Amino acid sequence: MNIKFYGATWCRDCRAPKAFLDENKIPYEFINVDEVEGAADEVVKINNGLQSLPTIIFPNGKILVEPEMEEFKKVLEENKLLQK
């Protein structure tokens, strides 16, 4: 299972983690909440009524919402998707 990355092209907080995944060739599924039917509703459900972006779901089930980059990298390492 790959990372599920709920975001949008206009989302500033999505840029850094998305770019990091791309630069490190870490596979993920980008789900644009503006284009994928039901995606915005799924984000709201995950976040107890808030449409917070990015919402990132990792293979181990951990969910990060609007993460700081250090926390994001730590979870990537925990999932063995990023080498220290």
Buried (B, 14 or more C-beta within 10 A) or exposed (E): EEBBBBBBEEBEBBEBBBEBBEEEEBEBEBBBBEEEEEBBEBBBEBBEEEBBBBBBBBEEEEBBBBBEEEEBBBBBEEBEBBEE
